[in-house]
Amino acid sequence: MSDINDTTTTGQIIEDDPVAVRLAKRDALLAAGKDPYGHAFKYSHHLADLAAQYEGLEDGASTEDEVQVAGRIMAKRDQGKIAFLELRDSTGDIQLFCRINALDEDAFAELKNLDVGDWIGVAGTMMRTKRGQLSVAIQSFELLSKSLRPLPEKFHGLADKETRYRQRYVDLVMNPEVKDTFEKRFKIVAAIRRYMEDQGFYEVETPFLHPILGGANAKPFVTHFNALDRDYYLRIATELPLKRLLVGGFEKVFEIGRQFRNEGMDPFHNPEFTTMEAYQAFSDLEGMMELTQGYIQAAAQAACGTLQITYQGQDIDLSGEWRRASMIELATEGAGEQVNFERTRDELASILERNGGHADATWGKGKLIAEIFEAVAEEKLIQPTFVIDHPLEVSPLAKKKAGNPDLTERFELFICGHEYANAFGELNDPVDQAERFRAQVEAKDLGDDEAMGYDDDYVRALEYGMPPAGGVGLGIDRLVMLLADAPSIRDVLLFPHMRDEAPAGGHPRGGAAPAASAQAAAIAPIRPAVPIDFSKVVVEPLFEDEVDFDTFSKSDFRAVKVKECVAVPKSKKLLQFTLDDGTGADRVILSGIHAYYEPEELVGRTLIAITNLPPRTMMGVDSCGMLLSAIHEEPGEDGEPEERLNLLMVDDRIPAGAKLY
């Protein structure tokens, strides 16, 4: 096939529109009776296998060894009667050496007309060029799939993270290290499954839809079950169904699966996540510690080949016996004063307040101790540590500790300051369980939308008798983060949840798309602006008090560029911005806008800030200034006013530090 003419049917030149050019090539192939989307292709080798097999082939050597390979074109170089293509398959890359005398003129012209991104199947012989490049000398080829969008030249770095997460398929093509992360994930899950099966556990499946909220304290997703005409909850845990199986006579069961919690997103939390939960009859907390250490070490060996790992610059030793310490012991160490149930509630509340926390009036001593631990000790637990003896108040499903009814048989595993596993000596007293369910219902009636419901069937199951048991839940996503050295949970989720590309304000992020042909527009229509009914918008009345000009002029308004943006740990509202304000030194500002924006969508943006405010400490971080936003109210779904917020973003052509007048 000869080169197509890069014009539309009206004669308009489209060479500057790569999508339109490729669409025209597709149409030309169809008009010539050729299928641009091919059919099955039987390859003889993966590219990595060829690299290993011909590692010793000398420079300039050719062979008669015929091979068939398939993959995506990643690069092209045309040198007249010779062309070089870089081919990539799922295992690696190889060069394709293409000569016009090995292909007829029409076939060579077709090959030169291929685009980077196209999938092809190739037949040829193995050779190594004089420059030492292992290659396949092409004898024939087939187009297997025409790529209509050009691959980006650069698709990496912090500023591209939103696009990388949203278009994971392109991320995987352009960044091989991303694929390595997910290959580690596959190995981790497979290793855990093998370890559990080797320990005699059966893998089971339990329902995703639950009629009663249970197994954890979390805000659920709600859906309507049409056949039963009632609302159900997407599961927040698999605990209660799995323990019913212990009642039924299974001794060791586990499940790896998705959980759904309708809560916020930050580097360590995603509303849809994967856990492994396991329950073992006749076991206890000691058995769960042994089990947990075993499957995590097995996963580390499978994914990393070692138990000595590094996470975000911290050296972690997963070998040996892991530390065990009580929550009260660690809270006392961190606070520098005695923390226990002998202290009065007011004394515990004061300790928490002195360490940057806030004591809610409804919290008892147990909750206060847990909050003190979180404030003063949690982030210091770098090496693997089993935190045991949790207060009863924060452990509604755990068995009370023998000899101390204020505490429970429970541990949480902490590594690098984050929780990875949660385990219990399981409560099997139906009367005690019923009382705790009733307490949860009371909490829900008082406004706690994360409290559990009363599960009458589960109490009935316990009344038939459940043997003493240990149970543990592991966060798979967090473990993958740890073993893959990934800073965010989104880096280990193939398809993380994202806000809509066009926010409520209506304008596509990043500015309007360039004009394109009608065909190209059909491939990627510009998202229409979302209309706003300004008749329903309520804005705050203007201030009537006057501000003199000298006072106003003391406020230093500057354009700032977002270098980094992260969620503040332990805060559902705050985002921490690292900003370029033109001074050469980073400026940190905290802003309570996490309900409206995700961190990665703000990186690279140009914002407006007041830069000469005195530092204000928020969650232990000095916030040096204020970012400006516009707020108004609109009626929500229930008719009640809801606040809308839009962070002020300006043209990226404005340099960092530019002063506003």
NORNOR-V170087 format. One record per pair of residues at least 4 apart in sequence whose ideal C-beta (glycine too) atoms are under 8 Angstrom apart, sorted by the first residue. I is the first residue (numbers start at 0). J is the second residue. Records with the same first field share a line. If there is no record, write none. Layout:
I = J  J
This chain:
0 = 27  28  31  33  105  108  109  112
1 = 105  108
2 = 108  111  112
3 = 23  24  27  112
5 = 12  13  14  20  23
6 = 10  11  12  13  23
7 = 11  13  19  23  516
13 = 19  20  23  516
14 = 20
16 = 20  513  515  516  519
17 = 21  148  149
18 = 22  147  148  149  515  516  518  519  522  523
19 = 23  515  516  518  519
20 = 24
21 = 25  114  145  146  147  148  149
22 = 26  147  516  518  519  522
23 = 27
24 = 28  35  112  114  145
25 = 29  35  145  147
26 = 30
27 = 31
28 = 33  34  35  142  145
29 = 33  34  35
33 = 142
34 = 38
35 = 142  144  145
36 = 143  144  145
37 = 118  120  141  142  143  144
38 = 143
40 = 67  69  120  141  143
41 = 67
42 = 67  68  69  88  120
43 = 65  66  67  68
44 = 48  49  52  66  67  68
45 = 49  68  88  89  90  91
46 = 50  68  70  86  87  88  90  91  92  93
47 = 51  90  91
48 = 52  90
49 = 53  66  68  93  125  133  135
50 = 54  91  93  133
53 = 62  125  127  133
56 = 60  62  125  126  127  133
57 = 127
58 = 127  128  129  130  131
59 = 127  128  129
60 = 126  127
61 = 124  125  126  136
62 = 124  125  126
63 = 124
64 = 124  125
65 = 122  123  124  138
66 = 122  123  124  125  135
67 = 120  121  122
68 = 86  88  93  120  121  135
69 = 88  118  119  120  121  143
70 = 86  87  88  118  119
71 = 86  87  88  116  117  118  146  172
72 = 84  85  86  113  114  115  116  117  118  119
73 = 85  86  87  92  115  150
74 = 84  85  115
75 = 82  83  84  85  113  114  115
76 = 82  83  84
77 = 82  111
78 = 82  83
80 = 98  99  100  107
81 = 96  97  98  99
82 = 97  107  110  111
83 = 94  95  96  97
84 = 94  95  97  110  113
85 = 92  93  94  95
86 = 92  93  94  95  119  121  135
87 = 91  92
93 = 133  134  135
94 = 128  132  133  134  135
95 = 121  123  134  135  137
96 = 123  126  128  134  135  136  137
97 = 101  102  107  110  137
98 = 102  136  137
99 = 104  107
101 = 136  137  138
102 = 106  107  110  137  138  139
103 = 107
104 = 108
105 = 109
106 = 110  139  140
107 = 111
108 = 112
109 = 113  142
110 = 137  140
113 = 117  119  142
114 = 145  146  149
115 = 146  149  150
116 = 146  148  149  150
117 = 142  144  145  146
118 = 142  143  144  146
119 = 140  141  142  143
120 = 140  141  143
121 = 135  137  139  140  141
122 = 137  138  139  140
123 = 135  136  137  138  139
124 = 135  136  138
125 = 133  134  135  136
126 = 133  134  135  136
127 = 131  132  133  134
128 = 132  134
146 = 150
147 = 522
148 = 522
150 = 154  169  172  173
151 = 169  173
153 = 159
154 = 159  162  163  169  170  173  174
155 = 159  163  173  174
156 = 160
157 = 562  563  602  603
158 = 602  603
159 = 163
160 = 164  489  599  602
161 = 165  497  597  599  600  602
162 = 166  169
163 = 167  169  170  174  177
164 = 170  489  495  497  599
165 = 497  500
166 = 170
167 = 171  493  494
168 = 172
169 = 173
170 = 174  177
171 = 177  178  181
174 = 178
175 = 179
176 = 180
177 = 181  490
178 = 182
179 = 183  483
180 = 184  479  483  485  490  491
181 = 185  491  493
182 = 186
183 = 187  302  303  479  482  483
184 = 188  479  483  491
185 = 189
186 = 190  298  301  302
187 = 191  298  301  302  475  478  479  482
188 = 192  255  475
189 = 193  301
190 = 194  294  297  298  300  301  302
191 = 195  255  275  294  297  298  473  475
192 = 196  202  255
193 = 197  297
194 = 198  293  294  297  298
195 = 200  202  253  275  277  294
196 = 200  202
198 = 251  290  293
199 = 250  251
200 = 251  252  253  277  279
201 = 249  251  252  253
202 = 252  253  254  255
203 = 241  244  249  252  253  254
204 = 254  256
205 = 234  237  240  241  254  256
206 = 234  240
207 = 233  234  256  257  259
208 = 222  224  231  232  233  234
209 = 213  231  232  233  234
210 = 229  231  232
211 = 232  451  452  453  454
212 = 219  232  235  451  452
213 = 235  236  238  239  451  452  454  457
214 = 234  235  236  237  238  239  396  451
215 = 235  236  238  260  451
216 = 395  449  450  451
217 = 235  236  260  261  262  449
218 = 260  261  262  448  449
219 = 232  233  235  259  260  261
220 = 232  233  259  260  261  270
221 = 230  231  232  233
222 = 230  231  232  233
223 = 229  230  231
224 = 228  229  230  231
227 = 231
233 = 259
234 = 258  259
235 = 258  259  260
236 = 258  274  276  472
237 = 241  254  256  258  274  276
238 = 242  276  278  396  470  472
239 = 243  454  457
240 = 244
241 = 245  252  253  254  276  278  470
242 = 246  278  425  457  460  465  468  470
243 = 247  457  460
244 = 249  252  278
245 = 249  250  252  278  280  465  466  468
246 = 460  461  463  464  465
249 = 280
250 = 279  280  281
251 = 277  278  279  280
252 = 277  278
253 = 275  276  277  278
254 = 275  276
255 = 273  274  275  475
256 = 273  274
257 = 271  272  273
258 = 271  272  273  274
259 = 270  271
260 = 270  272
261 = 270
262 = 268  270  571
263 = 268  566  571  593
264 = 268  269  270  496  566  597
265 = 565  566  568  593  598
266 = 486  487  488  489  565  566
267 = 417  477  480  488  568
268 = 272  488
269 = 476  488  489  492  495  496
270 = 496
271 = 496
272 = 474  475  476  488
273 = 474  475  476
274 = 472  473  474  475
275 = 294  472  473  475
276 = 470  471  472  473
277 = 290  470  471  472
278 = 425  468  469  470
279 = 286  287  290  468  469  470
280 = 466  467  468
281 = 466  467  468
282 = 286  287  290  467  468  469
283 = 287  408  424  467  469
284 = 288  387  408  409  410  422  423  424  469
285 = 289  469
286 = 290  469
287 = 291  410  422  423  469  470  471
288 = 292  321  323  385  410  422
289 = 293
290 = 294  469  471
291 = 295  385  412  420  422  471  473
292 = 296  320  321  383
293 = 297
294 = 298  473
295 = 299  317  383  419  420  473  478
296 = 300  306  317  318
297 = 301
298 = 302  478  482
299 = 303  305  306  308  317  482
300 = 304  305  306
302 = 482  483
303 = 308  482
306 = 316  317  318
307 = 314  315  316  317  318
308 = 314  315  317  481  482  484
309 = 313  314  315  484
310 = 315  414  415  480  481  484
311 = 415  484  486
313 = 381  415
315 = 381  382  383  414  415  481
316 = 382  383
317 = 383
321 = 382  383  384  385  412
322 = 382  383  384  385
323 = 384  385  387  410
324 = 328  329  384  385  386  387
325 = 329  386  387  388
326 = 330  368  369  372  386  387  388  389  390
327 = 331  338  339  368  388
328 = 332
329 = 333  372  376  380  386
330 = 334  338  368  371  372  375  376
331 = 336  337  338  339
332 = 376
333 = 354  371  372  374  375  376  379
334 = 338  350  354  371  375
336 = 350
337 = 341  342
338 = 342  347  350  368  371  372
339 = 368
340 = 364  365  368  405
342 = 346  347  350  364
343 = 347
344 = 348  363  364  367
345 = 349
346 = 350
347 = 351  358  364  367  368  371
348 = 352  358  362  367
349 = 353
350 = 354  367  371
351 = 356  357  358  367  370  371  374
352 = 356  357  358
354 = 371  374  375
355 = 374  618  619
356 = 370  371  373  374
358 = 362  367  370
359 = 366
361 = 445
362 = 366  367  370  392
363 = 367  392
364 = 368  390  392  405
365 = 369  390  391  392  393  405
366 = 370  390  392  393
367 = 371
368 = 372  390
369 = 373  389  390  392  393
370 = 374
371 = 375
372 = 376  377  386
373 = 377  569
376 = 380
377 = 413  416  418
378 = 416  568
379 = 416
380 = 384  386  413  414  415  416
381 = 414  415  416
382 = 414
383 = 412  413  414
384 = 412  413  414
385 = 410  411  412
386 = 410  411  412  413
387 = 409  410
388 = 400  403  406  407  409
389 = 393  394  397  406  407  409  410  411
390 = 394  405  406  407
391 = 397  399  404  405  406  407
394 = 407  409  423
395 = 435  438  439  451
396 = 423  425  426  432  435
397 = 407  408  409  423  424  425  426
398 = 407  408  423  424  425  426  427  428
399 = 403  404  406  407  408  431
400 = 404  406  407  408
407 = 423  424
408 = 423  424
409 = 421  422  423  424
410 = 420  421  422
411 = 418  420  421  422
412 = 418  419  420  421  422
413 = 417  418  419
414 = 419  481
415 = 481
417 = 477
418 = 474  477
419 = 473  474  477  478  481
420 = 471  472  473  474
421 = 471  472
422 = 469  470  471  472
423 = 469  470  471
424 = 467  468  469
425 = 465  467  468  469  470
426 = 431  432  435
427 = 461  464  465  466  467  468
428 = 432  461
429 = 433  458  459  461  462
430 = 434
431 = 435
432 = 436  457  458  461
433 = 437  453  458
434 = 438
435 = 439
436 = 440  451  452  453  454  458
437 = 441  453
438 = 442
439 = 443  450  451  452  453
440 = 444  450  451  452  453
441 = 445
442 = 447  450
443 = 447  448  450  451  452
453 = 458
454 = 458
455 = 459
456 = 460
457 = 461
458 = 462
459 = 463
460 = 465
461 = 465
473 = 478
474 = 478
475 = 479
476 = 480  488  491  492
477 = 481  488
478 = 482
479 = 483  485  491
480 = 484  485  486  487  488  490  491
483 = 490  491
485 = 490  491
486 = 490
487 = 599
488 = 492  495
489 = 495  599
497 = 597  600
498 = 502  596  597  600
500 = 507  508  526
501 = 505  506  507  508  526  528  529
502 = 506  508
503 = 529  643
504 = 529  531  645
505 = 528  529  530  531
506 = 528
507 = 511  512  525  526
508 = 600
511 = 525
512 = 523  525
515 = 519  520  523
516 = 520
517 = 521
518 = 522
519 = 523
520 = 524  525
531 = 536
532 = 536
535 = 633  634
536 = 631  632  633
537 = 631  632  633  640
538 = 631  632
539 = 630  631
546 = 550  551
547 = 551
548 = 552
549 = 553
553 = 611
554 = 609  611
555 = 609  610  611  658
556 = 607  608  609  610  627  658  659
557 = 580  581  607  608  609  610  656  657  658  659
558 = 605  606  607  649  653  654  655  656  657  659
559 = 578  579  580  581  586  605  606  607  608  610  626  655  656
560 = 578  579  603  604  605  606  651  655
561 = 576  577  578  601  602  603  604  605  606
562 = 577  578  579  585  602
563 = 576  577  602
564 = 574  575  576  577  598  599  601  602
565 = 574  575  598
566 = 570  573  574  575  593  598
567 = 573  574  575  589  617  618  620
568 = 618
569 = 618
570 = 593  618
571 = 593  594
572 = 591  592  593  594
573 = 589  590  591  593  617  618
574 = 589  590  591  592  593  596  598  601
575 = 587  588  589  620
576 = 587  588  589  590  601  606  626
577 = 585  586  587
578 = 585  586  587  588  606  608  655
579 = 585  586  655  656
580 = 584  586  608  610  655  656
581 = 654  655  656  657
582 = 586  656
586 = 608  610  623  624
587 = 620  621  622  623
588 = 608  622  623  624  625  626
589 = 617  618  620  622
590 = 625  626  628  646
592 = 596  626  628  644  646
593 = 597
594 = 644
595 = 644  645  646
596 = 600  601  646
597 = 601
598 = 602
601 = 606  646
603 = 651
604 = 648  651
605 = 648  649  650  651  653  655
606 = 626  627  646  647  648  649
607 = 626  627  647  649  659
608 = 624  625  626  627
609 = 624  625  627
610 = 623  624
611 = 624
612 = 623  624  625
614 = 621  622  623
615 = 621  622
616 = 620  621  622
617 = 622
626 = 646  647
627 = 646  647
628 = 644  645  646  647
629 = 644  645  647
630 = 642  643  644  645
631 = 642  643
632 = 640  641  642  643
633 = 640  641  643
634 = 638  639  640  641
635 = 639  640  641
649 = 653
653 = 657
